[in-house]
Amino acid sequence: MSNGFDSSYFDQIINREGTGSTKYDGRQAMFGKPDVIPVWVADMDFATPPAITDALMERAKHPVYGYTLFPDSLYESIIDWMQQRHNWTIERDWIVMCPGVVPSLNAAVMAFSQPGESVIIQPPVYFPFFSAVSQTGRMLVQNPLVLQNNRYVIDFDHLEQCVQETGARLLLFCSPHNPVGRVWSPDELNQLLQIAEKQDLIIFSDEIHADLIYPEHKHTVLATLTGSEDRVMTAMAPSKTFNIPGLNLSTLIVPDKKLRKAITDVFNTWHISASNPFSVIAFETAYRQGEAWLEALLVYLRDTRDYVQDFLNNYLPQIKLIPSEGTYLLWLDCRALNMSDAELKHFFIHDAGVGMSPGILFGEQGSGFVRLNIGAPRETIRQVLNNIRQSQSLLKSNK
Ligand SMILES: Cc1ncc(COP(=O)(O)O)c(C=O)c1O
């Protein structure tokens, strides 16, 4: 038992079909099959903390759902959460509310680069990082992460070279990293900041997964390190953490006044600076009352991650788990199966009946990999692994 929530809470199977869920009801469109076990898009199959559901129901009882302000109490909940969980003292003026991290990523590209200019990303990485750059007419510059001894690291020399050769002024940084599961160390973050300082780079630091860190690791907010105040903006949200991403609200913390004005100007041109009554309530309740639920969730996810690791070691040794330090997204190296990406896709979807995100979606560096979302009851993950194991033995016996 952990703070009132035990594993039986997260073991509950909740039927999400027919709720308009992307993960469930979008299976036909994504996989060409409506019945794969959905372990792809990054939301979880767990019930959100009961305090959030209660607060939403209470608000729903008031029958007017009009235009809604961001209340002072919401800002205070963000300030307190950053202080308590991340040892980061922020000011109210630094906070820009946004309708999601991906919109703020796109806004940053528009605010801090011009069409034709270069923007750097570090693949394999969450695919909107690519589209935020290429769909806005900017030049995509890739500073790929390097896989060394089964662990991804940043190629700092190459990063510096990218800036010098392309004149890029903006880096889209993912911390913790989706999909490779790295929680960057203070040492790595300091090295990054040194380059940013020297090369005059602005960093958009997507830290949406900052609260989903396995107990043996610790997340450092990039902006808490010295020399970062005037060049780093940090995207945060309780959406992944507390399983409320469908409510579409996030925050961008921008200490520097000039940067803040530039990004707010972009949001204002889109006229999306207002919120809705439900997201505000859920966001604040998560930060105010969700901590005990989160602590229990992290233990559950850690145990599931370890279960996957043991299962692969014992029964599917050709599939290697890249050790995951944070996020509920596991990056599986399937290269030893010796299949093309098309064959891998067919194998997982049609033979095993499992809907994971193909690694190639995260850039060419993801070829031969898949991303498994373990934000689901352990029984679901057990079925996923068993299906893969059975299909693999069939494959072997047919060879
Ligand atoms: C790194 C990262 N950033 C952003 C998002 C999505 O953020 P939002 O739903 O707030 O746009 C995700 C969702 O998977 C993510 O993994």
The ligand as an SDF file (V2000), in Angstrom:
LIG
                    3D

 16 16  0  0  0  0  0  0  0  0999 V2000
    7.8750   14.9160  -25.4860 C   0  0  0  0  0  0  0  0  0  0  0  0
    6.4180   15.2300  -25.6850 C   0  0  0  0  0  0  0  0  0  0  0  0
    6.0340   16.4980  -25.8500 N   0  0  0  0  0  0  0  0  0  0  0  0
    4.7380   16.8330  -26.0230 C   0  0  0  0  0  0  0  0  0  0  0  0
    3.7540   15.8610  -26.0330 C   0  0  0  0  0  0  0  0  0  0  0  0
    2.3290   16.2440  -26.2550 C   0  0  0  0  0  0  0  0  0  0  0  0
    2.0020   17.3890  -25.5540 O   0  0  0  0  0  0  0  0  0  0  0  0
    0.5890   18.0960  -25.6750 P   0  0  0  0  0  0  0  0  0  0  0  0
   -0.4530   17.0260  -25.6810 O   0  0  0  0  0  0  0  0  0  0  0  0
    0.5380   18.9710  -24.4690 O   0  0  0  0  0  0  0  0  0  0  0  0
    0.6160   18.8960  -26.9440 O   0  0  0  0  0  0  0  0  0  0  0  0
    4.1140   14.5250  -25.8760 C   0  0  0  0  0  0  0  0  0  0  0  0
    3.0920   13.4620  -25.9520 C   0  0  0  0  0  0  0  0  0  0  0  0
    3.3780   12.3290  -26.1870 O   0  0  0  0  0  0  0  0  0  0  0  0
    5.4780   14.2070  -25.6860 C   0  0  0  0  0  0  0  0  0  0  0  0
    5.8700   12.9390  -25.5010 O   0  0  0  0  0  0  0  0  0  0  0  0
  1  2  1  0
  2  3  1  0
  2 15  2  0
  3  4  2  0
  4  5  1  0
  5  6  1  0
  5 12  2  0
  6  7  1  0
  7  8  1  0
  8  9  2  0
  8 10  1  0
  8 11  1  0
 12 13  1  0
 12 15  1  0
 13 14  2  0
 15 16  1  0
M  END
$$$$
